[in-house]
Amino acid sequence: ILSYSAISSNDLLATVNVINTSATGEQADLEITLYDYFSGTSNITVFVTDSDGVTVSDNFELLVENINDFPAFLTDGAVDDNLNRSVSTTEGVDIEIPFVVQDLDIIANDQSLNFTFENLDSANMSLSLSDPVIVGDLYYVTMNVDLVDQVTGTLEFNISATDSYEVPKTVELAMSVFVSSVNDLPVLSLNITDDEKQI
């Protein structure tokens, strides 16, 4: 009766396990499990031992090629596939809008993210983006929205995140800012001439 075992030289890339061994051990399958977002090489060695304790081995090199993943905007910790968001404010009240972007292979690929934005209503608001705060594969950025006085209605801008891979990938999110009107106090303006000052 034959028994099997297997090892991987790079446990961060792949793990191996012998499965479906026949009753006599004459046949078996090798299961290779790859870890997400890792690439590289691993030397796989398979050992076969008979009932007398004699062991033979053979090995091969496993090559896992890299694939660059898209960055992703997150909402409540989950990937936002909708890529459309909206916020509300009132007339004359500037706002700060936080964003969280994740790039799962950014560490493995030694990348970084670059952020840009497109102001679709530059006559009615000005935009500025904070420097990102980086925690692992997460980027935290804040968009500062400064409204022009007396502006109401729906204002729009787009924000994009692009990785630094050789062939970069970009994700873009469309943002709508709903600005509701407020009832302004009336202003009393007096224009008194010199003649009207005389009593």
C-alpha positions in Angstrom: 0.0 0.0 0.0 1.3 3.4 -1.0 0.8 6.7 1.0 1.4 10.2 -0.2 2.3 13.6 1.1 3.2 16.9 -0.6 4.7 20.3 0.4 5.0 23.7 -1.2 8.1 25.8 -0.8 6.1 29.0 -0.8 3.1 28.8 1.6 2.2 32.4 0.9 1.5 31.5 -2.7 -0.1 28.0 -2.6 -0.8 25.1 -0.4 -0.9 21.5 -1.5 -2.8 18.4 -0.4 -3.1 14.8 -1.7 -6.7 13.8 -2.1 -8.7 10.9 -3.6 -6.1 8.3 -2.8 -7.2 4.8 -4.0 -7.5 1.9 -1.5 -4.1 0.5 -2.5 -2.6 3.9 -3.1 -1.9 3.3 -6.7 -3.7 6.5 -7.7 -4.2 9.9 -6.1 -4.8 13.5 -7.0 -2.8 16.5 -6.0 -4.9 19.5 -4.9 -3.2 22.9 -5.2 -4.9 25.9 -3.5 -3.8 29.4 -4.6 -4.0 32.4 -2.3 -5.8 35.5 -3.8 -3.8 38.4 -5.0 -0.4 36.7 -4.8 1.9 35.7 -7.7 5.3 34.1 -8.1 6.8 30.6 -8.0 6.7 27.7 -5.6 8.5 24.4 -5.7 6.0 21.5 -5.2 7.4 18.2 -3.9 5.4 15.0 -3.8 6.5 12.1 -1.6 5.4 8.4 -2.1 6.0 5.9 0.7 5.4 2.1 0.4 4.5 -0.3 3.2 8.2 -1.1 3.8 8.9 2.6 4.6 10.8 3.3 1.4 10.1 6.8 0.1 10.7 8.4 -3.3 9.9 12.0 -4.3 9.5 14.1 -7.4 9.0 17.9 -7.7 7.9 20.6 -10.2 7.9 24.3 -10.3 4.5 26.1 -10.0 4.4 29.5 -11.7 1.5 31.8 -10.9 1.4 34.9 -13.2 0.3 38.2 -11.8 -3.0 39.9 -12.8 -3.5 43.5 -11.9 -6.8 44.0 -10.1 -9.0 47.1 -10.3 -9.1 49.4 -7.3 -12.6 49.6 -5.7 -14.6 52.2 -3.8 -16.0 50.8 -0.6 -19.4 51.6 1.1 -19.7 50.3 4.7 -16.8 48.1 4.1 -18.1 46.4 1.0 -17.2 47.0 -2.7 -19.5 49.6 -4.2 -20.5 48.2 -7.6 -23.0 50.9 -8.3 -20.3 53.6 -8.6 -23.0 56.4 -8.1 -23.5 58.2 -4.8 -25.3 61.2 -3.5 -25.2 63.4 -0.5 -27.3 66.3 0.7 -26.6 69.7 2.1 -28.3 73.1 2.5 -27.7 76.3 0.7 -24.4 78.0 1.9 -23.2 74.9 3.9 -19.9 73.5 2.7 -19.4 69.8 3.2 -16.6 67.2 3.4 -17.2 63.8 1.7 -15.1 60.9 2.8 -14.1 58.1 0.5 -12.5 54.7 1.1 -10.7 52.9 -1.8 -9.2 49.4 -1.6 -6.7 47.8 -4.0 -6.3 44.2 -2.9 -3.0 43.6 -4.7 -1.4 46.9 -4.1 1.0 45.5 -1.5 1.9 42.4 -3.4 2.5 44.4 -6.6 4.2 47.3 -4.8 1.8 49.8 -6.2 0.3 53.1 -5.1 -3.0 54.9 -6.0 -3.4 58.3 -7.5 -6.6 60.3 -7.2 -8.1 62.8 -9.6 -11.5 64.5 -9.9 -13.6 66.3 -12.5 -15.8 69.2 -11.4 -18.9 69.2 -13.6 -20.3 72.3 -11.9 -17.2 74.5 -11.4 -19.3 77.7 -11.6 -21.3 76.7 -8.6 -18.7 74.9 -6.3 -15.0 74.5 -5.9 -13.4 71.1 -5.0 -10.2 70.1 -3.2 -9.0 66.6 -2.3 -7.1 65.8 0.9 -3.9 63.8 0.9 -4.7 60.1 1.3 -4.2 58.3 4.5 -3.0 54.8 3.8 -3.7 51.8 6.0 -2.6 48.5 4.4 -4.5 48.2 1.1 -7.0 50.9 2.1 -6.8 54.6 1.0 -8.8 57.2 2.9 -9.4 60.5 1.2 -11.8 63.4 1.7 -13.3 65.7 -0.9 -13.9 69.3 0.3 -16.9 70.9 -1.4 -17.1 74.7 -1.1 -20.5 76.0 -2.4 -21.0 79.4 -4.1 -23.4 81.6 -2.2 -27.1 81.3 -3.1 -26.6 78.1 -5.2 -29.2 75.3 -5.0 -30.1 72.2 -7.0 -28.0 69.2 -8.0 -24.2 69.6 -8.5 -22.1 66.8 -9.8 -18.4 65.7 -9.9 -16.5 62.5 -10.7 -13.6 61.1 -8.6 -11.2 58.5 -9.9 -8.5 56.2 -8.4 -5.8 54.8 -10.7 -3.1 52.3 -9.7 0.5 52.6 -10.6 0.8 49.2 -12.4 2.6 49.0 -15.8 -0.8 48.9 -17.5 -2.8 50.9 -14.9 -6.4 50.3 -14.0 -8.9 53.0 -13.0 -12.2 53.1 -11.2 -14.4 56.2 -11.4 -17.3 57.1 -9.1 -20.0 59.7 -10.0 -21.1 61.9 -7.2 -24.2 64.1 -6.9 -24.6 66.8 -4.3 -28.2 67.9 -3.6 -28.3 71.5 -2.3 -31.6 72.5 -0.8 -32.7 76.1 -0.5 -33.2 78.0 2.8 -35.5 80.9 3.4 -33.3 84.0 3.7 -34.2 86.8 6.0 -35.3 90.0 4.1 -32.8 92.8 4.0 -33.9 96.4 4.7 -31.9 98.9 2.7 -32.4 102.7 3.2 -31.2 105.3 0.8 -31.6 108.7 2.5 -30.8 111.8 0.5 -29.6 115.1 1.9 -33.1 116.7 1.4 -34.8 113.9 3.3 -32.5 114.5 6.3 -33.8 118.0 6.8 -36.7 118.3 9.2 
